[in-house]
């Protein structure tokens, strides 16, 4: 005689979240290689640091990325001044800085406009170089964050991922 379904204990997955053979009613874990490529999140991360991870549903990680990128970029501006971001004279540095998104383009536009009016002078010496390097590192860091947003973490939060 079949058992009463109300009296049977629910079947649970073994420790680690994997489905054992023969267990009915337990959802399968999505394999790591089918979780996909998220180009929208990568583009969002390039448009605004941290936005890509927010799109993925990882707001804490997105906030930490935004604080890191903007903090490093602002530090570069404080050290090297507005001349640290210059698309005309320091084009190679600006390519890396441009990965911070509209922030770098806005600062460059302000710099070029003030330079045309004679309000900004050419930065010289190590302080300008350190400022350029800091802003470029902020852009490269955001580039890495955009790649990370394109390929979401293998583990989900329900599987033990922290962020």
CNS distance restraints for C-alpha pairs under 8 A (distance, minus, plus):
assign (resid   3 and name CA) (resid   7 and name CA) 7.57 0.50 0.50
assign (resid   3 and name CA) (resid   8 and name CA) 7.53 0.50 0.50
assign (resid   4 and name CA) (resid   8 and name CA) 6.91 0.50 0.50
assign (resid  11 and name CA) (resid  23 and name CA) 6.85 0.50 0.50
assign (resid  11 and name CA) (resid  24 and name CA) 7.39 0.50 0.50
assign (resid  11 and name CA) (resid  25 and name CA) 7.20 0.50 0.50
assign (resid  11 and name CA) (resid  26 and name CA) 7.20 0.50 0.50
assign (resid  12 and name CA) (resid  26 and name CA) 6.74 0.50 0.50
assign (resid  13 and name CA) (resid  17 and name CA) 5.69 0.50 0.50
assign (resid  13 and name CA) (resid  18 and name CA) 6.10 0.50 0.50
assign (resid  13 and name CA) (resid  19 and name CA) 5.39 0.50 0.50
assign (resid  13 and name CA) (resid  20 and name CA) 6.80 0.50 0.50
assign (resid  13 and name CA) (resid  23 and name CA) 7.91 0.50 0.50
assign (resid  13 and name CA) (resid  26 and name CA) 6.66 0.50 0.50
assign (resid  14 and name CA) (resid  18 and name CA) 6.36 0.50 0.50
assign (resid  14 and name CA) (resid  19 and name CA) 6.92 0.50 0.50
assign (resid  14 and name CA) (resid  20 and name CA) 7.05 0.50 0.50
assign (resid  16 and name CA) (resid 159 and name CA) 7.99 0.50 0.50
assign (resid  17 and name CA) (resid  29 and name CA) 7.51 0.50 0.50
assign (resid  17 and name CA) (resid 159 and name CA) 7.14 0.50 0.50
assign (resid  18 and name CA) (resid  28 and name CA) 7.48 0.50 0.50
assign (resid  18 and name CA) (resid  29 and name CA) 6.57 0.50 0.50
assign (resid  19 and name CA) (resid  23 and name CA) 6.90 0.50 0.50
assign (resid  19 and name CA) (resid  26 and name CA) 6.68 0.50 0.50
assign (resid  19 and name CA) (resid  27 and name CA) 7.51 0.50 0.50
assign (resid  19 and name CA) (resid  28 and name CA) 6.27 0.50 0.50
assign (resid  19 and name CA) (resid  29 and name CA) 7.39 0.50 0.50
assign (resid  30 and name CA) (resid  34 and name CA) 7.00 0.50 0.50
assign (resid  30 and name CA) (resid  35 and name CA) 7.06 0.50 0.50
assign (resid  31 and name CA) (resid  35 and name CA) 6.92 0.50 0.50
assign (resid  32 and name CA) (resid 154 and name CA) 5.62 0.50 0.50
assign (resid  32 and name CA) (resid 155 and name CA) 7.81 0.50 0.50
assign (resid  35 and name CA) (resid 152 and name CA) 7.85 0.50 0.50
assign (resid  35 and name CA) (resid 154 and name CA) 7.72 0.50 0.50
assign (resid  36 and name CA) (resid 151 and name CA) 7.10 0.50 0.50
assign (resid  36 and name CA) (resid 152 and name CA) 7.88 0.50 0.50
assign (resid  37 and name CA) (resid 150 and name CA) 5.74 0.50 0.50
assign (resid  37 and name CA) (resid 151 and name CA) 5.46 0.50 0.50
assign (resid  37 and name CA) (resid 152 and name CA) 7.59 0.50 0.50
assign (resid  38 and name CA) (resid  42 and name CA) 6.68 0.50 0.50
assign (resid  38 and name CA) (resid 149 and name CA) 7.08 0.50 0.50
assign (resid  38 and name CA) (resid 150 and name CA) 4.58 0.50 0.50
assign (resid  38 and name CA) (resid 151 and name CA) 6.24 0.50 0.50
assign (resid  38 and name CA) (resid 152 and name CA) 7.41 0.50 0.50
assign (resid  39 and name CA) (resid  43 and name CA) 6.22 0.50 0.50
assign (resid  39 and name CA) (resid 150 and name CA) 5.30 0.50 0.50
assign (resid  40 and name CA) (resid  44 and name CA) 6.11 0.50 0.50
assign (resid  40 and name CA) (resid  52 and name CA) 7.65 0.50 0.50
assign (resid  40 and name CA) (resid 150 and name CA) 7.54 0.50 0.50
assign (resid  41 and name CA) (resid  45 and name CA) 6.11 0.50 0.50
assign (resid  41 and name CA) (resid  51 and name CA) 7.54 0.50 0.50
assign (resid  41 and name CA) (resid  52 and name CA) 4.19 0.50 0.50
assign (resid  41 and name CA) (resid  53 and name CA) 6.75 0.50 0.50
assign (resid  41 and name CA) (resid  55 and name CA) 6.00 0.50 0.50
assign (resid  41 and name CA) (resid  56 and name CA) 6.67 0.50 0.50
assign (resid  41 and name CA) (resid 146 and name CA) 7.47 0.50 0.50
assign (resid  41 and name CA) (resid 149 and name CA) 5.52 0.50 0.50
assign (resid  41 and name CA) (resid 150 and name CA) 5.80 0.50 0.50
assign (resid  42 and name CA) (resid  46 and name CA) 6.42 0.50 0.50
assign (resid  42 and name CA) (resid  52 and name CA) 5.74 0.50 0.50
assign (resid  42 and name CA) (resid 146 and name CA) 4.64 0.50 0.50
assign (resid  42 and name CA) (resid 147 and name CA) 6.24 0.50 0.50
assign (resid  42 and name CA) (resid 148 and name CA) 7.72 0.50 0.50
assign (resid  42 and name CA) (resid 149 and name CA) 5.18 0.50 0.50
assign (resid  42 and name CA) (resid 150 and name CA) 4.67 0.50 0.50
assign (resid  43 and name CA) (resid  47 and name CA) 6.26 0.50 0.50
assign (resid  43 and name CA) (resid  52 and name CA) 7.17 0.50 0.50
assign (resid  43 and name CA) (resid 146 and name CA) 7.17 0.50 0.50
assign (resid  44 and name CA) (resid  48 and name CA) 6.26 0.50 0.50
assign (resid  44 and name CA) (resid  49 and name CA) 7.92 0.50 0.50
assign (resid  44 and name CA) (resid  51 and name CA) 5.57 0.50 0.50
assign (resid  44 and name CA) (resid  52 and name CA) 4.75 0.50 0.50
assign (resid  44 and name CA) (resid  55 and name CA) 7.72 0.50 0.50
assign (resid  44 and name CA) (resid 146 and name CA) 7.95 0.50 0.50
assign (resid  45 and name CA) (resid  49 and name CA) 5.10 0.50 0.50
assign (resid  45 and name CA) (resid  50 and name CA) 5.72 0.50 0.50
assign (resid  45 and name CA) (resid  51 and name CA) 5.04 0.50 0.50
assign (resid  45 and name CA) (resid  52 and name CA) 4.06 0.50 0.50
assign (resid  45 and name CA) (resid  53 and name CA) 7.20 0.50 0.50
assign (resid  45 and name CA) (resid 142 and name CA) 7.41 0.50 0.50
assign (resid  45 and name CA) (resid 145 and name CA) 7.08 0.50 0.50
assign (resid  45 and name CA) (resid 146 and name CA) 5.02 0.50 0.50
assign (resid  45 and name CA) (resid 149 and name CA) 7.03 0.50 0.50
assign (resid  46 and name CA) (resid  52 and name CA) 7.77 0.50 0.50
assign (resid  46 and name CA) (resid  99 and name CA) 6.35 0.50 0.50
assign (resid  46 and name CA) (resid 100 and name CA) 6.62 0.50 0.50
assign (resid  46 and name CA) (resid 101 and name CA) 5.65 0.50 0.50
assign (resid  46 and name CA) (resid 142 and name CA) 7.04 0.50 0.50
assign (resid  46 and name CA) (resid 143 and name CA) 7.05 0.50 0.50
assign (resid  46 and name CA) (resid 146 and name CA) 6.08 0.50 0.50
assign (resid  47 and name CA) (resid  51 and name CA) 7.71 0.50 0.50
assign (resid  47 and name CA) (resid 100 and name CA) 7.61 0.50 0.50
assign (resid  47 and name CA) (resid 101 and name CA) 5.02 0.50 0.50
assign (resid  47 and name CA) (resid 102 and name CA) 6.69 0.50 0.50
assign (resid  48 and name CA) (resid  52 and name CA) 7.82 0.50 0.50
assign (resid  48 and name CA) (resid  66 and name CA) 7.98 0.50 0.50
assign (resid  48 and name CA) (resid 100 and name CA) 7.19 0.50 0.50
assign (resid  48 and name CA) (resid 101 and name CA) 5.98 0.50 0.50
assign (resid  48 and name CA) (resid 102 and name CA) 7.40 0.50 0.50
assign (resid  49 and name CA) (resid  62 and name CA) 7.52 0.50 0.50
assign (resid  49 and name CA) (resid  65 and name CA) 6.53 0.50 0.50
assign (resid  49 and name CA) (resid  66 and name CA) 4.93 0.50 0.50
assign (resid  49 and name CA) (resid  69 and name CA) 6.79 0.50 0.50
assign (resid  49 and name CA) (resid  70 and name CA) 7.83 0.50 0.50
assign (resid  49 and name CA) (resid 100 and name CA) 6.64 0.50 0.50
assign (resid  49 and name CA) (resid 101 and name CA) 7.50 0.50 0.50
assign (resid  49 and name CA) (resid 142 and name CA) 6.18 0.50 0.50
assign (resid  49 and name CA) (resid 145 and name CA) 7.89 0.50 0.50
assign (resid  50 and name CA) (resid  54 and name CA) 6.52 0.50 0.50
assign (resid  50 and name CA) (resid  61 and name CA) 7.39 0.50 0.50
assign (resid  50 and name CA) (resid  62 and name CA) 3.86 0.50 0.50
assign (resid  50 and name CA) (resid  63 and name CA) 5.85 0.50 0.50
assign (resid  50 and name CA) (resid  64 and name CA) 7.42 0.50 0.50
assign (resid  50 and name CA) (resid  65 and name CA) 5.19 0.50 0.50
assign (resid  50 and name CA) (resid  66 and name CA) 4.72 0.50 0.50
assign (resid  50 and name CA) (resid 145 and name CA) 7.76 0.50 0.50
assign (resid  51 and name CA) (resid  55 and name CA) 6.19 0.50 0.50
assign (resid  51 and name CA) (resid  62 and name CA) 6.10 0.50 0.50
assign (resid  52 and name CA) (resid  56 and name CA) 6.47 0.50 0.50
assign (resid  52 and name CA) (resid  62 and name CA) 7.07 0.50 0.50
assign (resid  52 and name CA) (resid 146 and name CA) 6.84 0.50 0.50
assign (resid  52 and name CA) (resid 149 and name CA) 5.60 0.50 0.50
assign (resid  53 and name CA) (resid  57 and name CA) 6.40 0.50 0.50
assign (resid  53 and name CA) (resid  58 and name CA) 5.13 0.50 0.50
assign (resid  53 and name CA) (resid  59 and name CA) 6.30 0.50 0.50
assign (resid  53 and name CA) (resid  61 and name CA) 6.47 0.50 0.50
assign (resid  53 and name CA) (resid  62 and name CA) 4.85 0.50 0.50
assign (resid  53 and name CA) (resid 149 and name CA) 5.73 0.50 0.50
assign (resid  54 and name CA) (resid  58 and name CA) 5.06 0.50 0.50
assign (resid  54 and name CA) (resid  59 and name CA) 4.49 0.50 0.50
assign (resid  54 and name CA) (resid  60 and name CA) 7.91 0.50 0.50
assign (resid  54 and name CA) (resid  61 and name CA) 7.72 0.50 0.50
assign (resid  54 and name CA) (resid  62 and name CA) 5.45 0.50 0.50
assign (resid  56 and name CA) (resid 149 and name CA) 7.49 0.50 0.50
assign (resid  56 and name CA) (resid 152 and name CA) 7.64 0.50 0.50
assign (resid  58 and name CA) (resid  62 and name CA) 6.27 0.50 0.50
assign (resid  58 and name CA) (resid 163 and name CA) 6.37 0.50 0.50
assign (resid  59 and name CA) (resid  63 and name CA) 6.10 0.50 0.50
assign (resid  60 and name CA) (resid  64 and name CA) 6.32 0.50 0.50
assign (resid  60 and name CA) (resid 163 and name CA) 6.62 0.50 0.50
assign (resid  61 and name CA) (resid  65 and name CA) 6.23 0.50 0.50
assign (resid  61 and name CA) (resid 163 and name CA) 5.90 0.50 0.50
assign (resid  62 and name CA) (resid  66 and name CA) 6.14 0.50 0.50
assign (resid  63 and name CA) (resid  67 and name CA) 6.11 0.50 0.50
assign (resid  64 and name CA) (resid  68 and name CA) 6.15 0.50 0.50
assign (resid  65 and name CA) (resid  69 and name CA) 6.07 0.50 0.50
assign (resid  65 and name CA) (resid 142 and name CA) 7.64 0.50 0.50
assign (resid  65 and name CA) (resid 145 and name CA) 7.26 0.50 0.50
assign (resid  66 and name CA) (resid  70 and name CA) 5.87 0.50 0.50
assign (resid  67 and name CA) (resid  71 and name CA) 5.60 0.50 0.50
assign (resid  68 and name CA) (resid  72 and name CA) 6.09 0.50 0.50
assign (resid  68 and name CA) (resid 138 and name CA) 7.80 0.50 0.50
assign (resid  69 and name CA) (resid  73 and name CA) 6.14 0.50 0.50
assign (resid  69 and name CA) (resid 100 and name CA) 7.41 0.50 0.50
assign (resid  69 and name CA) (resid 138 and name CA) 4.96 0.50 0.50
assign (resid  69 and name CA) (resid 139 and name CA) 7.26 0.50 0.50
assign (resid  69 and name CA) (resid 141 and name CA) 6.70 0.50 0.50
assign (resid  69 and name CA) (resid 142 and name CA) 6.34 0.50 0.50
assign (resid  70 and name CA) (resid  74 and name CA) 5.93 0.50 0.50
assign (resid  70 and name CA) (resid 138 and name CA) 7.23 0.50 0.50
assign (resid  71 and name CA) (resid  75 and name CA) 6.05 0.50 0.50
assign (resid  72 and name CA) (resid  76 and name CA) 6.29 0.50 0.50
assign (resid  72 and name CA) (resid 134 and name CA) 6.11 0.50 0.50
assign (resid  72 and name CA) (resid 135 and name CA) 6.51 0.50 0.50
assign (resid  72 and name CA) (resid 137 and name CA) 7.55 0.50 0.50
assign (resid  72 and name CA) (resid 138 and name CA) 5.46 0.50 0.50
assign (resid  73 and name CA) (resid  77 and name CA) 6.42 0.50 0.50
assign (resid  73 and name CA) (resid 134 and name CA) 6.29 0.50 0.50
assign (resid  73 and name CA) (resid 135 and name CA) 4.53 0.50 0.50
assign (resid  73 and name CA) (resid 136 and name CA) 7.85 0.50 0.50
assign (resid  73 and name CA) (resid 137 and name CA) 7.99 0.50 0.50
assign (resid  73 and name CA) (resid 138 and name CA) 5.45 0.50 0.50
assign (resid  73 and name CA) (resid 139 and name CA) 7.91 0.50 0.50
assign (resid  74 and name CA) (resid  78 and name CA) 6.14 0.50 0.50
assign (resid  74 and name CA) (resid 135 and name CA) 7.62 0.50 0.50
assign (resid  75 and name CA) (resid  79 and name CA) 6.17 0.50 0.50
assign (resid  75 and name CA) (resid 131 and name CA) 7.38 0.50 0.50
assign (resid  75 and name CA) (resid 134 and name CA) 6.98 0.50 0.50
assign (resid  75 and name CA) (resid 135 and name CA) 7.78 0.50 0.50
assign (resid  76 and name CA) (resid  80 and name CA) 5.86 0.50 0.50
assign (resid  76 and name CA) (resid  81 and name CA) 7.52 0.50 0.50
assign (resid  76 and name CA) (resid  84 and name CA) 7.08 0.50 0.50
assign (resid  76 and name CA) (resid 130 and name CA) 7.01 0.50 0.50
assign (resid  76 and name CA) (resid 131 and name CA) 3.92 0.50 0.50
assign (resid  76 and name CA) (resid 132 and name CA) 6.34 0.50 0.50
assign (resid  76 and name CA) (resid 133 and name CA) 7.29 0.50 0.50
assign (resid  76 and name CA) (resid 134 and name CA) 4.71 0.50 0.50
assign (resid  76 and name CA) (resid 135 and name CA) 5.12 0.50 0.50
assign (resid  77 and name CA) (resid  81 and name CA) 4.78 0.50 0.50
assign (resid  77 and name CA) (resid  82 and name CA) 5.97 0.50 0.50
assign (resid  77 and name CA) (resid  84 and name CA) 6.36 0.50 0.50
assign (resid  77 and name CA) (resid  85 and name CA) 7.90 0.50 0.50
assign (resid  77 and name CA) (resid 131 and name CA) 5.97 0.50 0.50
assign (resid  77 and name CA) (resid 135 and name CA) 7.29 0.50 0.50
assign (resid  78 and name CA) (resid 131 and name CA) 7.45 0.50 0.50
assign (resid  79 and name CA) (resid 127 and name CA) 6.09 0.50 0.50
assign (resid  79 and name CA) (resid 128 and name CA) 7.07 0.50 0.50
assign (resid  79 and name CA) (resid 130 and name CA) 7.08 0.50 0.50
assign (resid  79 and name CA) (resid 131 and name CA) 5.17 0.50 0.50
assign (resid  80 and name CA) (resid  84 and name CA) 5.14 0.50 0.50
assign (resid  80 and name CA) (resid 123 and name CA) 7.26 0.50 0.50
assign (resid  80 and name CA) (resid 127 and name CA) 5.32 0.50 0.50
assign (resid  80 and name CA) (resid 128 and name CA) 4.17 0.50 0.50
assign (resid  80 and name CA) (resid 129 and name CA) 7.04 0.50 0.50
assign (resid  80 and name CA) (resid 130 and name CA) 6.65 0.50 0.50
assign (resid  80 and name CA) (resid 131 and name CA) 4.08 0.50 0.50
assign (resid  80 and name CA) (resid 132 and name CA) 6.75 0.50 0.50
assign (resid  81 and name CA) (resid 123 and name CA) 7.66 0.50 0.50
assign (resid  81 and name CA) (resid 128 and name CA) 7.19 0.50 0.50
assign (resid  81 and name CA) (resid 131 and name CA) 7.23 0.50 0.50
assign (resid  82 and name CA) (resid  86 and name CA) 7.96 0.50 0.50
assign (resid  82 and name CA) (resid 107 and name CA) 7.11 0.50 0.50
assign (resid  82 and name CA) (resid 108 and name CA) 7.75 0.50 0.50
assign (resid  82 and name CA) (resid 111 and name CA) 5.76 0.50 0.50
assign (resid  82 and name CA) (resid 120 and name CA) 7.71 0.50 0.50
assign (resid  83 and name CA) (resid 111 and name CA) 6.62 0.50 0.50
assign (resid  83 and name CA) (resid 120 and name CA) 7.57 0.50 0.50
assign (resid  83 and name CA) (resid 121 and name CA) 7.67 0.50 0.50
assign (resid  83 and name CA) (resid 122 and name CA) 6.43 0.50 0.50
assign (resid  83 and name CA) (resid 123 and name CA) 5.80 0.50 0.50
assign (resid  83 and name CA) (resid 128 and name CA) 7.18 0.50 0.50
assign (resid  84 and name CA) (resid 123 and name CA) 7.54 0.50 0.50
assign (resid  84 and name CA) (resid 128 and name CA) 5.77 0.50 0.50
assign (resid  84 and name CA) (resid 129 and name CA) 7.25 0.50 0.50
assign (resid  84 and name CA) (resid 131 and name CA) 5.35 0.50 0.50
assign (resid  84 and name CA) (resid 132 and name CA) 4.52 0.50 0.50
assign (resid  84 and name CA) (resid 135 and name CA) 7.44 0.50 0.50
assign (resid  85 and name CA) (resid  90 and name CA) 7.75 0.50 0.50
assign (resid  85 and name CA) (resid  93 and name CA) 7.91 0.50 0.50
assign (resid  85 and name CA) (resid  94 and name CA) 6.40 0.50 0.50
assign (resid  85 and name CA) (resid  97 and name CA) 7.43 0.50 0.50
assign (resid  85 and name CA) (resid 104 and name CA) 7.06 0.50 0.50
assign (resid  85 and name CA) (resid 107 and name CA) 6.80 0.50 0.50
assign (resid  85 and name CA) (resid 108 and name CA) 5.60 0.50 0.50
assign (resid  85 and name CA) (resid 111 and name CA) 7.51 0.50 0.50
assign (resid  85 and name CA) (resid 132 and name CA) 6.43 0.50 0.50
assign (resid  85 and name CA) (resid 135 and name CA) 7.43 0.50 0.50
assign (resid  86 and name CA) (resid  90 and name CA) 5.49 0.50 0.50
assign (resid  86 and name CA) (resid  91 and name CA) 6.93 0.50 0.50
assign (resid  86 and name CA) (resid  94 and name CA) 6.33 0.50 0.50
assign (resid  86 and name CA) (resid 108 and name CA) 5.67 0.50 0.50
assign (resid  86 and name CA) (resid 111 and name CA) 7.16 0.50 0.50
assign (resid  86 and name CA) (resid 112 and name CA) 7.57 0.50 0.50
assign (resid  87 and name CA) (resid  91 and name CA) 4.78 0.50 0.50
assign (resid  87 and name CA) (resid  93 and name CA) 7.94 0.50 0.50
assign (resid  87 and name CA) (resid  94 and name CA) 5.39 0.50 0.50
assign (resid  87 and name CA) (resid 108 and name CA) 6.62 0.50 0.50
assign (resid  90 and name CA) (resid  94 and name CA) 6.23 0.50 0.50
assign (resid  91 and name CA) (resid  95 and name CA) 6.34 0.50 0.50
assign (resid  92 and name CA) (resid  96 and name CA) 7.13 0.50 0.50
assign (resid  93 and name CA) (resid  97 and name CA) 6.34 0.50 0.50
assign (resid  93 and name CA) (resid 132 and name CA) 6.81 0.50 0.50
assign (resid  93 and name CA) (resid 133 and name CA) 7.63 0.50 0.50
assign (resid  93 and name CA) (resid 136 and name CA) 6.22 0.50 0.50
assign (resid  94 and name CA) (resid  98 and name CA) 5.80 0.50 0.50
assign (resid  94 and name CA) (resid 136 and name CA) 7.12 0.50 0.50
assign (resid  95 and name CA) (resid  99 and name CA) 7.25 0.50 0.50
assign (resid  96 and name CA) (resid 136 and name CA) 4.96 0.50 0.50
assign (resid  96 and name CA) (resid 137 and name CA) 7.39 0.50 0.50
assign (resid  96 and name CA) (resid 139 and name CA) 5.45 0.50 0.50
assign (resid  96 and name CA) (resid 140 and name CA) 6.00 0.50 0.50
assign (resid  97 and name CA) (resid 104 and name CA) 6.20 0.50 0.50
assign (resid  97 and name CA) (resid 135 and name CA) 5.66 0.50 0.50
assign (resid  97 and name CA) (resid 136 and name CA) 4.30 0.50 0.50
assign (resid  97 and name CA) (resid 137 and name CA) 7.35 0.50 0.50
assign (resid  97 and name CA) (resid 138 and name CA) 6.90 0.50 0.50
assign (resid  97 and name CA) (resid 139 and name CA) 4.60 0.50 0.50
assign (resid  97 and name CA) (resid 140 and name CA) 7.30 0.50 0.50
assign (resid  98 and name CA) (resid 102 and name CA) 7.66 0.50 0.50
assign (resid  98 and name CA) (resid 104 and name CA) 5.44 0.50 0.50
assign (resid  98 and name CA) (resid 105 and name CA) 6.74 0.50 0.50
assign (resid  98 and name CA) (resid 139 and name CA) 6.25 0.50 0.50
assign (resid  99 and name CA) (resid 104 and name CA) 7.87 0.50 0.50
assign (resid  99 and name CA) (resid 139 and name CA) 4.40 0.50 0.50
assign (resid  99 and name CA) (resid 140 and name CA) 6.48 0.50 0.50
assign (resid  99 and name CA) (resid 142 and name CA) 6.35 0.50 0.50
assign (resid  99 and name CA) (resid 143 and name CA) 5.98 0.50 0.50
assign (resid 100 and name CA) (resid 104 and name CA) 6.10 0.50 0.50
assign (resid 100 and name CA) (resid 138 and name CA) 6.67 0.50 0.50
assign (resid 100 and name CA) (resid 139 and name CA) 4.50 0.50 0.50
assign (resid 100 and name CA) (resid 140 and name CA) 7.85 0.50 0.50
assign (resid 100 and name CA) (resid 142 and name CA) 5.98 0.50 0.50
assign (resid 100 and name CA) (resid 143 and name CA) 7.74 0.50 0.50
assign (resid 101 and name CA) (resid 105 and name CA) 7.06 0.50 0.50
assign (resid 102 and name CA) (resid 106 and name CA) 5.92 0.50 0.50
assign (resid 103 and name CA) (resid 107 and name CA) 6.21 0.50 0.50
assign (resid 104 and name CA) (resid 108 and name CA) 6.01 0.50 0.50
assign (resid 105 and name CA) (resid 109 and name CA) 6.03 0.50 0.50
assign (resid 106 and name CA) (resid 110 and name CA) 6.22 0.50 0.50
assign (resid 107 and name CA) (resid 111 and name CA) 6.06 0.50 0.50
assign (resid 108 and name CA) (resid 112 and name CA) 6.09 0.50 0.50
assign (resid 109 and name CA) (resid 113 and name CA) 6.09 0.50 0.50
assign (resid 110 and name CA) (resid 114 and name CA) 6.08 0.50 0.50
assign (resid 111 and name CA) (resid 115 and name CA) 5.97 0.50 0.50
assign (resid 111 and name CA) (resid 120 and name CA) 7.17 0.50 0.50
assign (resid 112 and name CA) (resid 116 and name CA) 6.17 0.50 0.50
assign (resid 113 and name CA) (resid 117 and name CA) 6.57 0.50 0.50
assign (resid 114 and name CA) (resid 118 and name CA) 6.23 0.50 0.50
assign (resid 114 and name CA) (resid 119 and name CA) 5.17 0.50 0.50
assign (resid 114 and name CA) (resid 120 and name CA) 5.72 0.50 0.50
assign (resid 115 and name CA) (resid 119 and name CA) 5.63 0.50 0.50
assign (resid 115 and name CA) (resid 120 and name CA) 4.79 0.50 0.50
assign (resid 115 and name CA) (resid 121 and name CA) 6.77 0.50 0.50
assign (resid 123 and name CA) (resid 128 and name CA) 5.54 0.50 0.50
assign (resid 124 and name CA) (resid 128 and name CA) 5.85 0.50 0.50
assign (resid 124 and name CA) (resid 129 and name CA) 7.93 0.50 0.50
assign (resid 125 and name CA) (resid 129 and name CA) 6.76 0.50 0.50
assign (resid 126 and name CA) (resid 130 and name CA) 6.02 0.50 0.50
assign (resid 127 and name CA) (resid 131 and name CA) 6.13 0.50 0.50
assign (resid 128 and name CA) (resid 132 and name CA) 6.17 0.50 0.50
assign (resid 129 and name CA) (resid 133 and name CA) 6.08 0.50 0.50
assign (resid 130 and name CA) (resid 134 and name CA) 6.09 0.50 0.50
assign (resid 131 and name CA) (resid 135 and name CA) 6.26 0.50 0.50
assign (resid 132 and name CA) (resid 136 and name CA) 6.06 0.50 0.50
assign (resid 133 and name CA) (resid 137 and name CA) 6.02 0.50 0.50
assign (resid 134 and name CA) (resid 138 and name CA) 6.27 0.50 0.50
assign (resid 135 and name CA) (resid 139 and name CA) 6.47 0.50 0.50
assign (resid 136 and name CA) (resid 140 and name CA) 6.26 0.50 0.50
assign (resid 137 and name CA) (resid 141 and name CA) 5.94 0.50 0.50
assign (resid 138 and name CA) (resid 142 and name CA) 6.26 0.50 0.50
assign (resid 139 and name CA) (resid 143 and name CA) 6.22 0.50 0.50
assign (resid 140 and name CA) (resid 144 and name CA) 6.39 0.50 0.50
assign (resid 141 and name CA) (resid 145 and name CA) 6.30 0.50 0.50
assign (resid 142 and name CA) (resid 146 and name CA) 6.08 0.50 0.50
assign (resid 143 and name CA) (resid 147 and name CA) 6.39 0.50 0.50
assign (resid 144 and name CA) (resid 148 and name CA) 6.21 0.50 0.50
assign (resid 145 and name CA) (resid 149 and name CA) 6.15 0.50 0.50
assign (resid 146 and name CA) (resid 150 and name CA) 6.25 0.50 0.50
assign (resid 147 and name CA) (resid 151 and name CA) 6.52 0.50 0.50
assign (resid 148 and name CA) (resid 152 and name CA) 6.31 0.50 0.50
assign (resid 148 and name CA) (resid 153 and name CA) 7.82 0.50 0.50
assign (resid 155 and name CA) (resid 159 and name CA) 5.91 0.50 0.50
assign (resid 155 and name CA) (resid 160 and name CA) 6.91 0.50 0.50
assign (resid 155 and name CA) (resid 161 and name CA) 5.60 0.50 0.50
assign (resid 156 and name CA) (resid 160 and name CA) 6.61 0.50 0.50
assign (resid 156 and name CA) (resid 161 and name CA) 5.47 0.50 0.50
assign (resid 157 and name CA) (resid 161 and name CA) 4.40 0.50 0.50
assign (resid 157 and name CA) (resid 162 and name CA) 6.32 0.50 0.50
assign (resid 157 and name CA) (resid 163 and name CA) 7.05 0.50 0.50
